């Protein structure tokens, strides 16, 4: 097969959580551009509707589910809808996630639970649903959006729950990669550094302090993550599993 054809995703079906905006939406558009049909899961109804229209404009089929990934029954329903629509599921991108900034000694139990529930449990619940579809297929690629925060501690903001959750996502990824390798299901994580999305653009007063710590001296654009997403989703990476792909402008090298 020609190298170029290894990246082809025509005929594949992808599900993207947090797909209504930010990194999730950018990943969905990249997979759609390479030919995949896409199912978008999110809690934001209006953004979801816009995102579906944007995906359809790329010439693929797109469906959406209003789904809170921390609720197992909603996740199950949303995955069932995707399979009913597309007949299969080849790619899962887990991008839904939040951070809450609070000093460790002041963080409330509710804040801790909210971050761990969404970033770690939500990722697991979606991986689990994907595997229940992909094991009978004996194929699939799962991409968990972790973070460089899974291996370094960001400053000056305090985000212990987020850092712990993302480290958890990285180890969850490795564990499931080993468990599901015999089923030809690959599980990888992608760890961005600071990336310009709504999550980070709402705190412009922090940017200069962050950028001085990044060897490339700037934050990433979402489009700088997409080659990696297509690589991990496609047949270009059939022997890559259990890997954490860091895209951080060399932040974690220091
Ligand atoms: P955004 O906040 O821009 O997008 C996250 C999306 O997820 C939003 O549409 C949000 O909806 C949705 N969402 C929130 N809660 C839930 C839920 N319970 N169930 C389903 N969907 C939900 O974030 P980013 O695009 O910046 O981040 C995406 C992922 O990338 C996250 O996992 C994040 O931790 C990770 N990441 C981001 C970095 C960055 O610098 N931006 C760096 C490293 C990792 P709503 O708009 O209603 O909240």
py3Dmol code that shows the C-alpha trace and the ligand (Angstrom):
import py3Dmol

protein = """\
ATOM      1  CA  UNK A   1       0.000   0.000   0.000  1.00  0.00           C
ATOM      2  CA  UNK A   2       1.246   3.488  -0.829  1.00  0.00           C
ATOM      3  CA  UNK A   3       2.337   5.411   2.250  1.00  0.00           C
ATOM      4  CA  UNK A   4      -0.199   8.155   1.527  1.00  0.00           C
ATOM      5  CA  UNK A   5      -3.023   5.564   1.524  1.00  0.00           C
ATOM      6  CA  UNK A   6      -2.165   4.433   5.055  1.00  0.00           C
ATOM      7  CA  UNK A   7      -3.640   7.690   6.362  1.00  0.00           C
ATOM      8  CA  UNK A   8      -6.931   7.239   4.464  1.00  0.00           C
ATOM      9  CA  UNK A   9     -10.007   7.032   6.739  1.00  0.00           C
ATOM     10  CA  UNK A  10     -12.792   6.698   4.170  1.00  0.00           C
ATOM     11  CA  UNK A  11     -15.323   4.085   5.295  1.00  0.00           C
ATOM     12  CA  UNK A  12     -14.239   4.391   8.938  1.00  0.00           C
ATOM     13  CA  UNK A  13     -16.485   5.592  11.767  1.00  0.00           C
ATOM     14  CA  UNK A  14     -15.180   7.753  14.585  1.00  0.00           C
ATOM     15  CA  UNK A  15     -16.668   8.935  17.868  1.00  0.00           C
ATOM     16  CA  UNK A  16     -15.278  12.029  19.543  1.00  0.00           C
ATOM     17  CA  UNK A  17     -16.158  13.160  23.069  1.00  0.00           C
ATOM     18  CA  UNK A  18     -16.034  16.860  23.823  1.00  0.00           C
ATOM     19  CA  UNK A  19     -16.484  17.116  20.061  1.00  0.00           C
ATOM     20  CA  UNK A  20     -18.461  20.350  20.064  1.00  0.00           C
ATOM     21  CA  UNK A  21     -15.472  22.656  20.471  1.00  0.00           C
ATOM     22  CA  UNK A  22     -11.763  23.007  21.090  1.00  0.00           C
ATOM     23  CA  UNK A  23      -9.404  20.085  20.589  1.00  0.00           C
ATOM     24  CA  UNK A  24     -12.274  17.586  20.263  1.00  0.00           C
ATOM     25  CA  UNK A  25     -13.905  19.486  17.438  1.00  0.00           C
ATOM     26  CA  UNK A  26     -10.562  19.974  15.687  1.00  0.00           C
ATOM     27  CA  UNK A  27      -9.892  16.217  15.933  1.00  0.00           C
ATOM     28  CA  UNK A  28     -13.353  15.445  14.535  1.00  0.00           C
ATOM     29  CA  UNK A  29     -12.781  17.791  11.595  1.00  0.00           C
ATOM     30  CA  UNK A  30      -9.366  16.230  10.898  1.00  0.00           C
ATOM     31  CA  UNK A  31     -10.811  12.704  10.885  1.00  0.00           C
ATOM     32  CA  UNK A  32     -13.686  13.893   8.697  1.00  0.00           C
ATOM     33  CA  UNK A  33     -11.261  15.565   6.295  1.00  0.00           C
ATOM     34  CA  UNK A  34      -9.530  12.188   5.927  1.00  0.00           C
ATOM     35  CA  UNK A  35     -12.921  10.608   5.118  1.00  0.00           C
ATOM     36  CA  UNK A  36     -14.278   9.247   8.406  1.00  0.00           C
ATOM     37  CA  UNK A  37     -17.909   9.582   9.435  1.00  0.00           C
ATOM     38  CA  UNK A  38     -18.111  11.176  12.871  1.00  0.00           C
ATOM     39  CA  UNK A  39     -20.302  10.937  15.964  1.00  0.00           C
ATOM     40  CA  UNK A  40     -19.892  13.891  18.312  1.00  0.00           C
ATOM     41  CA  UNK A  41     -20.648  13.666  22.043  1.00  0.00           C
ATOM     42  CA  UNK A  42     -20.860  16.749  24.206  1.00  0.00           C
ATOM     43  CA  UNK A  43     -22.962  18.488  26.849  1.00  0.00           C
ATOM     44  CA  UNK A  44     -23.241  21.768  24.894  1.00  0.00           C
ATOM     45  CA  UNK A  45     -26.328  21.562  22.667  1.00  0.00           C
ATOM     46  CA  UNK A  46     -25.805  24.673  20.507  1.00  0.00           C
ATOM     47  CA  UNK A  47     -22.116  24.015  19.895  1.00  0.00           C
ATOM     48  CA  UNK A  48     -22.966  20.410  18.987  1.00  0.00           C
ATOM     49  CA  UNK A  49     -25.462  21.518  16.341  1.00  0.00           C
ATOM     50  CA  UNK A  50     -22.899  23.877  14.809  1.00  0.00           C
ATOM     51  CA  UNK A  51     -20.201  21.208  14.896  1.00  0.00           C
ATOM     52  CA  UNK A  52     -22.413  18.646  13.140  1.00  0.00           C
ATOM     53  CA  UNK A  53     -23.134  21.136  10.351  1.00  0.00           C
ATOM     54  CA  UNK A  54     -19.394  21.881  10.060  1.00  0.00           C
ATOM     55  CA  UNK A  55     -18.595  18.150   9.737  1.00  0.00           C
ATOM     56  CA  UNK A  56     -21.315  17.583   7.135  1.00  0.00           C
ATOM     57  CA  UNK A  57     -19.870  20.455   5.142  1.00  0.00           C
ATOM     58  CA  UNK A  58     -16.713  18.335   4.866  1.00  0.00           C
ATOM     59  CA  UNK A  59     -18.753  15.719   2.979  1.00  0.00           C
ATOM     60  CA  UNK A  60     -19.088  13.012   5.644  1.00  0.00           C
ATOM     61  CA  UNK A  61     -21.975  11.741   7.732  1.00  0.00           C
ATOM     62  CA  UNK A  62     -22.183  13.264  11.192  1.00  0.00           C
ATOM     63  CA  UNK A  63     -24.418  12.596  14.188  1.00  0.00           C
ATOM     64  CA  UNK A  64     -24.443  14.032  17.662  1.00  0.00           C
ATOM     65  CA  UNK A  65     -25.513  12.948  21.121  1.00  0.00           C
ATOM     66  CA  UNK A  66     -26.064  15.202  24.062  1.00  0.00           C
ATOM     67  CA  UNK A  67     -24.094  13.104  26.516  1.00  0.00           C
ATOM     68  CA  UNK A  68     -22.386  13.640  29.843  1.00  0.00           C
ATOM     69  CA  UNK A  69     -19.474  11.197  29.696  1.00  0.00           C
ATOM     70  CA  UNK A  70     -19.504  10.786  33.470  1.00  0.00           C
ATOM     71  CA  UNK A  71     -22.910   9.057  33.272  1.00  0.00           C
ATOM     72  CA  UNK A  72     -22.545   5.429  32.157  1.00  0.00           C
ATOM     73  CA  UNK A  73     -26.124   5.093  30.857  1.00  0.00           C
ATOM     74  CA  UNK A  74     -25.759   8.212  28.676  1.00  0.00           C
ATOM     75  CA  UNK A  75     -22.436   6.952  27.323  1.00  0.00           C
ATOM     76  CA  UNK A  76     -23.958   3.570  26.487  1.00  0.00           C
ATOM     77  CA  UNK A  77     -26.854   5.223  24.671  1.00  0.00           C
ATOM     78  CA  UNK A  78     -24.600   7.560  22.682  1.00  0.00           C
ATOM     79  CA  UNK A  79     -22.308   4.728  21.537  1.00  0.00           C
ATOM     80  CA  UNK A  80     -25.370   2.652  20.556  1.00  0.00           C
ATOM     81  CA  UNK A  81     -26.630   5.565  18.434  1.00  0.00           C
ATOM     82  CA  UNK A  82     -23.279   5.867  16.665  1.00  0.00           C
ATOM     83  CA  UNK A  83     -23.224   2.155  15.841  1.00  0.00           C
ATOM     84  CA  UNK A  84     -26.848   2.183  14.710  1.00  0.00           C
ATOM     85  CA  UNK A  85     -25.996   5.050  12.355  1.00  0.00           C
ATOM     86  CA  UNK A  86     -22.638   3.892  10.984  1.00  0.00           C
ATOM     87  CA  UNK A  87     -22.801   0.129  11.566  1.00  0.00           C
ATOM     88  CA  UNK A  88     -19.365   0.072  13.230  1.00  0.00           C
ATOM     89  CA  UNK A  89     -16.883   2.036  15.314  1.00  0.00           C
ATOM     90  CA  UNK A  90     -13.252   2.246  14.271  1.00  0.00           C
ATOM     91  CA  UNK A  91     -11.916   5.278  16.130  1.00  0.00           C
ATOM     92  CA  UNK A  92     -12.592   6.810  19.538  1.00  0.00           C
ATOM     93  CA  UNK A  93     -11.107  10.134  20.609  1.00  0.00           C
ATOM     94  CA  UNK A  94     -11.671  11.002  24.266  1.00  0.00           C
ATOM     95  CA  UNK A  95     -11.300  14.766  24.477  1.00  0.00           C
ATOM     96  CA  UNK A  96     -13.982  15.851  26.984  1.00  0.00           C
ATOM     97  CA  UNK A  97     -12.151  17.267  29.969  1.00  0.00           C
ATOM     98  CA  UNK A  98     -11.938  20.145  32.414  1.00  0.00           C
ATOM     99  CA  UNK A  99      -9.542  21.647  34.872  1.00  0.00           C
ATOM    100  CA  UNK A 100     -10.371  23.376  38.141  1.00  0.00           C
ATOM    101  CA  UNK A 101      -7.741  25.559  39.711  1.00  0.00           C
ATOM    102  CA  UNK A 102      -7.603  25.447  43.504  1.00  0.00           C
ATOM    103  CA  UNK A 103      -4.855  25.081  46.072  1.00  0.00           C
ATOM    104  CA  UNK A 104      -4.579  21.520  47.359  1.00  0.00           C
ATOM    105  CA  UNK A 105      -5.383  22.551  50.909  1.00  0.00           C
ATOM    106  CA  UNK A 106      -8.467  24.460  49.761  1.00  0.00           C
ATOM    107  CA  UNK A 107      -9.887  22.234  47.020  1.00  0.00           C
ATOM    108  CA  UNK A 108     -13.346  20.965  47.915  1.00  0.00           C
ATOM    109  CA  UNK A 109     -14.355  17.344  47.653  1.00  0.00           C
ATOM    110  CA  UNK A 110     -16.882  18.342  44.967  1.00  0.00           C
ATOM    111  CA  UNK A 111     -14.170  20.024  42.880  1.00  0.00           C
ATOM    112  CA  UNK A 112     -11.890  16.981  43.188  1.00  0.00           C
ATOM    113  CA  UNK A 113     -14.720  14.606  42.272  1.00  0.00           C
ATOM    114  CA  UNK A 114     -15.809  16.708  39.288  1.00  0.00           C
ATOM    115  CA  UNK A 115     -12.362  16.692  37.683  1.00  0.00           C
ATOM    116  CA  UNK A 116     -11.602  13.036  38.390  1.00  0.00           C
ATOM    117  CA  UNK A 117     -15.090  11.990  37.285  1.00  0.00           C
ATOM    118  CA  UNK A 118     -14.869  13.744  33.946  1.00  0.00           C
ATOM    119  CA  UNK A 119     -11.192  13.460  33.041  1.00  0.00           C
ATOM    120  CA  UNK A 120     -10.507   9.947  34.336  1.00  0.00           C
ATOM    121  CA  UNK A 121     -13.777   8.049  34.862  1.00  0.00           C
ATOM    122  CA  UNK A 122     -15.392   9.564  31.755  1.00  0.00           C
ATOM    123  CA  UNK A 123     -12.415   8.471  29.672  1.00  0.00           C
ATOM    124  CA  UNK A 124     -12.639   4.956  31.091  1.00  0.00           C
ATOM    125  CA  UNK A 125     -16.395   4.651  30.521  1.00  0.00           C
ATOM    126  CA  UNK A 126     -15.974   5.623  26.867  1.00  0.00           C
ATOM    127  CA  UNK A 127     -13.020   3.261  26.368  1.00  0.00           C
ATOM    128  CA  UNK A 128     -15.131   0.480  27.866  1.00  0.00           C
ATOM    129  CA  UNK A 129     -18.086   1.128  25.543  1.00  0.00           C
ATOM    130  CA  UNK A 130     -15.737   1.317  22.556  1.00  0.00           C
ATOM    131  CA  UNK A 131     -14.148  -2.005  23.456  1.00  0.00           C
ATOM    132  CA  UNK A 132     -17.550  -3.694  23.647  1.00  0.00           C
ATOM    133  CA  UNK A 133     -18.003  -2.747  19.979  1.00  0.00           C
ATOM    134  CA  UNK A 134     -14.402  -3.114  18.835  1.00  0.00           C
ATOM    135  CA  UNK A 135     -13.717  -6.543  20.396  1.00  0.00           C
ATOM    136  CA  UNK A 136     -16.329  -8.279  18.198  1.00  0.00           C
ATOM    137  CA  UNK A 137     -14.901  -6.309  15.223  1.00  0.00           C
ATOM    138  CA  UNK A 138     -11.361  -7.306  16.237  1.00  0.00           C
ATOM    139  CA  UNK A 139     -10.145  -3.846  15.304  1.00  0.00           C
ATOM    140  CA  UNK A 140     -10.117  -0.277  16.537  1.00  0.00           C
ATOM    141  CA  UNK A 141      -8.025   2.677  17.610  1.00  0.00           C
ATOM    142  CA  UNK A 142      -8.598   4.644  20.806  1.00  0.00           C
ATOM    143  CA  UNK A 143      -6.917   8.006  21.384  1.00  0.00           C
ATOM    144  CA  UNK A 144      -7.147   9.519  24.848  1.00  0.00           C
ATOM    145  CA  UNK A 145      -6.341  13.209  25.097  1.00  0.00           C
ATOM    146  CA  UNK A 146      -4.151  13.289  28.206  1.00  0.00           C
ATOM    147  CA  UNK A 147      -1.845  16.263  28.826  1.00  0.00           C
ATOM    148  CA  UNK A 148       1.730  17.160  29.570  1.00  0.00           C
ATOM    149  CA  UNK A 149       0.258  17.747  33.054  1.00  0.00           C
ATOM    150  CA  UNK A 150       0.283  13.954  33.435  1.00  0.00           C
ATOM    151  CA  UNK A 151       4.060  14.130  33.775  1.00  0.00           C
ATOM    152  CA  UNK A 152       4.926  17.663  34.921  1.00  0.00           C
ATOM    153  CA  UNK A 153       3.437  20.099  37.409  1.00  0.00           C
ATOM    154  CA  UNK A 154       2.221  23.318  35.833  1.00  0.00           C
ATOM    155  CA  UNK A 155       2.931  26.628  37.526  1.00  0.00           C
ATOM    156  CA  UNK A 156       1.796  29.041  38.827  1.00  0.00           C
ATOM    157  CA  UNK A 157      -1.770  27.684  38.848  1.00  0.00           C
ATOM    158  CA  UNK A 158      -2.614  24.892  41.289  1.00  0.00           C
ATOM    159  CA  UNK A 159      -4.463  21.986  39.646  1.00  0.00           C
ATOM    160  CA  UNK A 160      -3.706  18.861  41.628  1.00  0.00           C
ATOM    161  CA  UNK A 161      -6.860  16.999  40.570  1.00  0.00           C
ATOM    162  CA  UNK A 162      -6.216  17.664  36.868  1.00  0.00           C
ATOM    163  CA  UNK A 163      -2.563  16.609  37.059  1.00  0.00           C
ATOM    164  CA  UNK A 164      -3.517  13.427  38.915  1.00  0.00           C
ATOM    165  CA  UNK A 165      -6.357  12.675  36.488  1.00  0.00           C
ATOM    166  CA  UNK A 166      -4.135  13.081  33.436  1.00  0.00           C
ATOM    167  CA  UNK A 167      -1.416  10.870  34.923  1.00  0.00           C
ATOM    168  CA  UNK A 168      -4.252   8.394  35.473  1.00  0.00           C
ATOM    169  CA  UNK A 169      -5.331   8.673  31.842  1.00  0.00           C
ATOM    170  CA  UNK A 170      -1.788   7.827  30.723  1.00  0.00           C
ATOM    171  CA  UNK A 171      -1.630   4.698  32.881  1.00  0.00           C
ATOM    172  CA  UNK A 172      -5.215   3.731  31.972  1.00  0.00           C
ATOM    173  CA  UNK A 173      -4.137   3.993  28.323  1.00  0.00           C
ATOM    174  CA  UNK A 174      -1.172   1.650  28.845  1.00  0.00           C
ATOM    175  CA  UNK A 175      -3.255  -0.836  30.849  1.00  0.00           C
ATOM    176  CA  UNK A 176      -5.990  -1.058  28.220  1.00  0.00           C
ATOM    177  CA  UNK A 177      -3.428  -1.208  25.394  1.00  0.00           C
ATOM    178  CA  UNK A 178      -2.019  -4.379  26.954  1.00  0.00           C
ATOM    179  CA  UNK A 179      -5.445  -5.861  27.734  1.00  0.00           C
ATOM    180  CA  UNK A 180      -6.874  -5.257  24.292  1.00  0.00           C
ATOM    181  CA  UNK A 181      -3.809  -5.834  22.097  1.00  0.00           C
ATOM    182  CA  UNK A 182      -4.918  -9.446  21.430  1.00  0.00           C
ATOM    183  CA  UNK A 183      -8.124  -8.007  19.941  1.00  0.00           C
ATOM    184  CA  UNK A 184      -6.231  -5.739  17.546  1.00  0.00           C
ATOM    185  CA  UNK A 185      -7.436  -2.661  19.432  1.00  0.00           C
ATOM    186  CA  UNK A 186      -4.791  -0.002  19.861  1.00  0.00           C
ATOM    187  CA  UNK A 187      -4.970   2.461  22.759  1.00  0.00           C
ATOM    188  CA  UNK A 188      -2.721   5.512  22.775  1.00  0.00           C
ATOM    189  CA  UNK A 189      -2.711   8.877  24.470  1.00  0.00           C
ATOM    190  CA  UNK A 190      -1.860  12.264  23.063  1.00  0.00           C
ATOM    191  CA  UNK A 191      -0.452  14.792  25.504  1.00  0.00           C
ATOM    192  CA  UNK A 192      -0.634  18.392  24.360  1.00  0.00           C
ATOM    193  CA  UNK A 193       1.122  21.226  26.061  1.00  0.00           C
ATOM    194  CA  UNK A 194      -0.665  24.559  26.422  1.00  0.00           C
ATOM    195  CA  UNK A 195      -2.997  24.827  23.432  1.00  0.00           C
ATOM    196  CA  UNK A 196      -5.080  27.803  22.376  1.00  0.00           C
ATOM    197  CA  UNK A 197      -8.704  26.808  23.048  1.00  0.00           C
ATOM    198  CA  UNK A 198     -11.528  28.219  25.147  1.00  0.00           C
ATOM    199  CA  UNK A 199      -9.969  26.365  28.095  1.00  0.00           C
ATOM    200  CA  UNK A 200      -6.805  28.487  27.968  1.00  0.00           C
ATOM    201  CA  UNK A 201      -7.881  31.643  26.126  1.00  0.00           C
ATOM    202  CA  UNK A 202     -10.138  32.680  29.013  1.00  0.00           C
ATOM    203  CA  UNK A 203      -7.027  33.371  31.115  1.00  0.00           C
ATOM    204  CA  UNK A 204      -4.827  35.574  28.871  1.00  0.00           C
ATOM    205  CA  UNK A 205      -3.090  37.069  31.917  1.00  0.00           C
ATOM    206  CA  UNK A 206      -1.301  33.701  32.403  1.00  0.00           C
ATOM    207  CA  UNK A 207       0.031  33.321  28.867  1.00  0.00           C
ATOM    208  CA  UNK A 208       3.255  35.295  29.202  1.00  0.00           C
ATOM    209  CA  UNK A 209       4.200  33.380  32.356  1.00  0.00           C
ATOM    210  CA  UNK A 210       3.543  30.047  30.627  1.00  0.00           C
ATOM    211  CA  UNK A 211       5.294  30.955  27.381  1.00  0.00           C
ATOM    212  CA  UNK A 212       8.568  31.763  29.093  1.00  0.00           C
ATOM    213  CA  UNK A 213       8.653  28.124  30.299  1.00  0.00           C
ATOM    214  CA  UNK A 214       8.044  26.690  26.819  1.00  0.00           C
ATOM    215  CA  UNK A 215      11.246  26.293  24.755  1.00  0.00           C
ATOM    216  CA  UNK A 216       9.268  27.217  21.617  1.00  0.00           C
ATOM    217  CA  UNK A 217       8.047  30.328  23.512  1.00  0.00           C
ATOM    218  CA  UNK A 218       4.432  29.974  22.372  1.00  0.00           C
ATOM    219  CA  UNK A 219       1.313  27.908  22.912  1.00  0.00           C
ATOM    220  CA  UNK A 220       0.171  25.331  20.360  1.00  0.00           C
ATOM    221  CA  UNK A 221      -2.587  25.832  17.843  1.00  0.00           C
ATOM    222  CA  UNK A 222      -5.131  22.993  17.694  1.00  0.00           C
ATOM    223  CA  UNK A 223      -4.141  22.261  14.093  1.00  0.00           C
ATOM    224  CA  UNK A 224      -0.633  21.351  15.306  1.00  0.00           C
ATOM    225  CA  UNK A 225      -2.101  18.272  17.045  1.00  0.00           C
ATOM    226  CA  UNK A 226      -3.998  16.909  14.095  1.00  0.00           C
ATOM    227  CA  UNK A 227      -1.299  15.097  12.121  1.00  0.00           C
ATOM    228  CA  UNK A 228      -0.708  13.018  15.243  1.00  0.00           C
ATOM    229  CA  UNK A 229      -4.415  12.290  15.656  1.00  0.00           C
ATOM    230  CA  UNK A 230      -4.743  11.097  12.064  1.00  0.00           C
ATOM    231  CA  UNK A 231      -1.572   9.026  12.448  1.00  0.00           C
ATOM    232  CA  UNK A 232      -2.859   7.316  15.605  1.00  0.00           C
ATOM    233  CA  UNK A 233      -6.338   6.788  14.135  1.00  0.00           C
ATOM    234  CA  UNK A 234      -5.150   5.310  10.848  1.00  0.00           C
ATOM    235  CA  UNK A 235      -3.346   2.289   9.446  1.00  0.00           C
ATOM    236  CA  UNK A 236      -0.139   4.351   9.504  1.00  0.00           C
ATOM    237  CA  UNK A 237       0.192   3.337  13.181  1.00  0.00           C
ATOM    238  CA  UNK A 238      -0.829  -0.334  13.214  1.00  0.00           C
ATOM    239  CA  UNK A 239       2.085  -1.281  15.540  1.00  0.00           C
ATOM    240  CA  UNK A 240       1.811   1.783  17.801  1.00  0.00           C
ATOM    241  CA  UNK A 241      -0.054   1.091  21.004  1.00  0.00           C
ATOM    242  CA  UNK A 242       0.343   1.982  24.669  1.00  0.00           C
ATOM    243  CA  UNK A 243       2.218   5.102  23.593  1.00  0.00           C
ATOM    244  CA  UNK A 244       1.911   8.647  24.915  1.00  0.00           C
ATOM    245  CA  UNK A 245       2.588  11.112  22.108  1.00  0.00           C
ATOM    246  CA  UNK A 246       3.702  14.432  23.606  1.00  0.00           C
ATOM    247  CA  UNK A 247       3.197  17.629  21.573  1.00  0.00           C
ATOM    248  CA  UNK A 248       4.336  20.429  23.847  1.00  0.00           C
ATOM    249  CA  UNK A 249       6.964  22.632  22.150  1.00  0.00           C
ATOM    250  CA  UNK A 250       9.564  20.789  24.316  1.00  0.00           C
ATOM    251  CA  UNK A 251       8.031  21.926  27.644  1.00  0.00           C
ATOM    252  CA  UNK A 252       8.563  18.515  29.236  1.00  0.00           C
ATOM    253  CA  UNK A 253      12.226  18.401  28.161  1.00  0.00           C
ATOM    254  CA  UNK A 254      13.214  20.902  30.842  1.00  0.00           C
TER     255      UNK A 254
END
"""
ligand_1 = """\
48
LIG
P -12.657 22.874 25.888
O -13.155 23.291 27.225
O -12.444 23.906 24.848
O -13.622 21.748 25.276
C -14.086 20.686 26.057
C -15.441 20.233 25.535
O -15.901 19.158 26.369
C -16.513 21.349 25.613
O -17.324 21.327 24.470
C -17.287 20.942 26.853
O -18.631 21.411 26.878
C -17.236 19.429 26.756
N -17.561 18.785 28.017
C -17.376 19.272 29.269
N -17.842 18.419 30.181
C -18.345 17.352 29.502
C -18.993 16.157 29.884
N -19.217 15.873 31.175
N -19.374 15.279 28.922
C -19.173 15.571 27.615
N -18.577 16.696 27.191
C -18.173 17.582 28.122
O -11.328 22.073 26.191
P -10.050 21.759 25.249
O -10.498 21.505 23.876
O -9.015 22.769 25.521
O -9.557 20.404 25.909
C -9.880 19.141 25.366
C -9.047 18.090 26.062
O -7.666 18.394 25.882
C -9.275 18.031 27.581
O -9.253 16.694 27.994
C -8.092 18.793 28.124
O -7.770 18.397 29.426
C -7.024 18.408 27.135
N -5.894 19.342 27.087
C -6.087 20.667 26.792
C -5.015 21.533 26.769
C -5.154 22.975 26.468
O -4.183 23.721 26.706
N -6.286 23.431 25.944
C -3.641 21.047 27.056
C -3.563 19.632 27.325
C -4.658 18.832 27.341
P -18.932 22.877 27.531
O -18.432 23.866 26.523
O -20.398 22.922 27.738
O -18.164 22.901 28.827
"""
view = py3Dmol.view(width=600, height=400)
view.addModel(protein, "pdb")
view.setStyle({"model": 0}, {"cartoon": {"style": "trace"}})
view.addModel(ligand_1, "xyz")
view.setStyle({"model": 1}, {"stick": {}})
view.zoomTo()
view.show()
